[in-house]
Amino acid sequence: MIGNVLVIIFRIIIFILLQVTIIKQLDLGAYLNPFLYVICILILPIEMNKGWVMLIAFAVGLVIDMFYNTMGMNASACVFMAYCRPRVLQLYSPKGEYEPTASATIQSLGLNWVISYYGTLVLLHHLMLFFLEALTFSYFFQTLAKAIVSSAATLLLIILALLLMQKNPLK
């Protein structure tokens, strides 16, 4: 149990550091803003208490807000994503139920499941974040395009990160 908590904390620190030291520094244009740090919330154990997931999401989003100077936008988008997480897990649940020890990884549940689950939650996060950033629906289609393009880039980075985290990536 303590080992699992330490692994979760270590992963959160690593992904936040990657986000604020490398990804934030990249200038990829107005429509391409990948947010790899959301993987911190997505890879939490499936059976984790919803309250803990939302608390972790808030803390991770708040740390990102401090580095991006976004005054709570990332925190609210992360909490929204954490709030939607149980419904998305239920939507994509395999036949029967999830194994009690299942984790949201390619090895445990397969690539198609990972793309569906992560893609849905990343898109929800990005829609919330970019519409909060715009604070208007006047630029609806531009904001929507930014959310979709950034979600695709984020999903690609997440899949690469998951493949790198696997113990046996060739299996």
Contacts in CASP RR format, 6 or more apart in sequence:
PFRMAT RR
TARGET T0000
AUTHOR 0000-0000-0000
METHOD contacts of the structure
MODEL  1
MIGNVLVIIFRIIIFILLQVTIIKQLDLGAYLNPFLYVICILILPIEMNK
GWVMLIAFAVGLVIDMFYNTMGMNASACVFMAYCRPRVLQLYSPKGEYEP
TASATIQSLGLNWVISYYGTLVLLHHLMLFFLEALTFSYFFQTLAKAIVS
SAATLLLIILALLLMQKNPLK
4 45 0 8 1.000
8 44 0 8 1.000
8 56 0 8 1.000
11 40 0 8 1.000
11 43 0 8 1.000
12 40 0 8 1.000
12 56 0 8 1.000
12 60 0 8 1.000
15 36 0 8 1.000
15 37 0 8 1.000
15 39 0 8 1.000
15 40 0 8 1.000
15 161 0 8 1.000
16 37 0 8 1.000
16 40 0 8 1.000
16 60 0 8 1.000
16 63 0 8 1.000
16 64 0 8 1.000
18 36 0 8 1.000
18 37 0 8 1.000
19 35 0 8 1.000
19 36 0 8 1.000
19 37 0 8 1.000
19 64 0 8 1.000
19 67 0 8 1.000
20 64 0 8 1.000
20 67 0 8 1.000
20 68 0 8 1.000
23 34 0 8 1.000
23 35 0 8 1.000
23 36 0 8 1.000
23 157 0 8 1.000
24 67 0 8 1.000
24 68 0 8 1.000
28 34 0 8 1.000
28 153 0 8 1.000
30 146 0 8 1.000
31 145 0 8 1.000
31 146 0 8 1.000
31 149 0 8 1.000
31 150 0 8 1.000
32 149 0 8 1.000
32 150 0 8 1.000
32 153 0 8 1.000
33 146 0 8 1.000
33 150 0 8 1.000
33 153 0 8 1.000
34 150 0 8 1.000
34 153 0 8 1.000
34 154 0 8 1.000
34 156 0 8 1.000
34 157 0 8 1.000
35 64 0 8 1.000
35 74 0 8 1.000
35 125 0 8 1.000
35 126 0 8 1.000
35 129 0 8 1.000
35 150 0 8 1.000
35 154 0 8 1.000
36 154 0 8 1.000
36 157 0 8 1.000
36 158 0 8 1.000
36 161 0 8 1.000
37 60 0 8 1.000
37 61 0 8 1.000
37 64 0 8 1.000
38 78 0 8 1.000
38 81 0 8 1.000
38 121 0 8 1.000
38 122 0 8 1.000
38 125 0 8 1.000
38 154 0 8 1.000
38 158 0 8 1.000
39 158 0 8 1.000
39 161 0 8 1.000
39 162 0 8 1.000
40 56 0 8 1.000
40 60 0 8 1.000
41 53 0 8 1.000
41 56 0 8 1.000
41 57 0 8 1.000
41 60 0 8 1.000
41 78 0 8 1.000
41 81 0 8 1.000
41 82 0 8 1.000
41 85 0 8 1.000
41 121 0 8 1.000
42 104 0 8 1.000
42 117 0 8 1.000
42 118 0 8 1.000
42 121 0 8 1.000
42 122 0 8 1.000
42 158 0 8 1.000
43 103 0 8 1.000
43 104 0 8 1.000
43 105 0 8 1.000
43 162 0 8 1.000
44 53 0 8 1.000
44 56 0 8 1.000
44 104 0 8 1.000
45 103 0 8 1.000
46 89 0 8 1.000
46 98 0 8 1.000
46 102 0 8 1.000
46 103 0 8 1.000
46 104 0 8 1.000
47 98 0 8 1.000
47 100 0 8 1.000
47 102 0 8 1.000
50 82 0 8 1.000
50 85 0 8 1.000
50 86 0 8 1.000
53 82 0 8 1.000
53 85 0 8 1.000
54 79 0 8 1.000
54 82 0 8 1.000
54 83 0 8 1.000
56 82 0 8 1.000
57 75 0 8 1.000
57 78 0 8 1.000
57 79 0 8 1.000
57 81 0 8 1.000
57 82 0 8 1.000
58 75 0 8 1.000
58 78 0 8 1.000
58 79 0 8 1.000
58 82 0 8 1.000
60 78 0 8 1.000
61 72 0 8 1.000
61 74 0 8 1.000
61 75 0 8 1.000
61 77 0 8 1.000
61 78 0 8 1.000
62 72 0 8 1.000
62 74 0 8 1.000
62 75 0 8 1.000
64 70 0 8 1.000
64 74 0 8 1.000
64 75 0 8 1.000
64 78 0 8 1.000
65 71 0 8 1.000
65 72 0 8 1.000
65 73 0 8 1.000
65 74 0 8 1.000
65 75 0 8 1.000
68 74 0 8 1.000
70 133 0 8 1.000
73 129 0 8 1.000
73 132 0 8 1.000
73 133 0 8 1.000
74 129 0 8 1.000
76 128 0 8 1.000
76 132 0 8 1.000
77 125 0 8 1.000
77 126 0 8 1.000
77 128 0 8 1.000
77 129 0 8 1.000
77 132 0 8 1.000
78 125 0 8 1.000
80 124 0 8 1.000
80 125 0 8 1.000
80 128 0 8 1.000
81 121 0 8 1.000
81 124 0 8 1.000
81 125 0 8 1.000
81 128 0 8 1.000
84 121 0 8 1.000
84 124 0 8 1.000
85 121 0 8 1.000
88 117 0 8 1.000
88 120 0 8 1.000
88 121 0 8 1.000
88 124 0 8 1.000
89 98 0 8 1.000
89 117 0 8 1.000
91 120 0 8 1.000
92 113 0 8 1.000
92 116 0 8 1.000
92 117 0 8 1.000
92 120 0 8 1.000
94 109 0 8 1.000
94 113 0 8 1.000
99 108 0 8 1.000
102 108 0 8 1.000
102 109 0 8 1.000
104 114 0 8 1.000
104 117 0 8 1.000
104 118 0 8 1.000
105 114 0 8 1.000
105 162 0 8 1.000
105 165 0 8 1.000
105 166 0 8 1.000
106 114 0 8 1.000
106 159 0 8 1.000
106 162 0 8 1.000
106 163 0 8 1.000
106 166 0 8 1.000
107 166 0 8 1.000
107 167 0 8 1.000
107 168 0 8 1.000
107 171 0 8 1.000
109 117 0 8 1.000
111 159 0 8 1.000
114 159 0 8 1.000
114 162 0 8 1.000
115 155 0 8 1.000
115 159 0 8 1.000
118 155 0 8 1.000
118 158 0 8 1.000
118 159 0 8 1.000
119 151 0 8 1.000
119 155 0 8 1.000
122 151 0 8 1.000
122 154 0 8 1.000
122 155 0 8 1.000
122 158 0 8 1.000
123 147 0 8 1.000
123 148 0 8 1.000
123 151 0 8 1.000
126 146 0 8 1.000
126 147 0 8 1.000
126 148 0 8 1.000
126 150 0 8 1.000
126 151 0 8 1.000
126 154 0 8 1.000
127 144 0 8 1.000
127 147 0 8 1.000
129 147 0 8 1.000
130 143 0 8 1.000
130 146 0 8 1.000
130 147 0 8 1.000
130 150 0 8 1.000
131 137 0 8 1.000
131 143 0 8 1.000
131 147 0 8 1.000
133 143 0 8 1.000
134 143 0 8 1.000
163 169 0 8 1.000
END
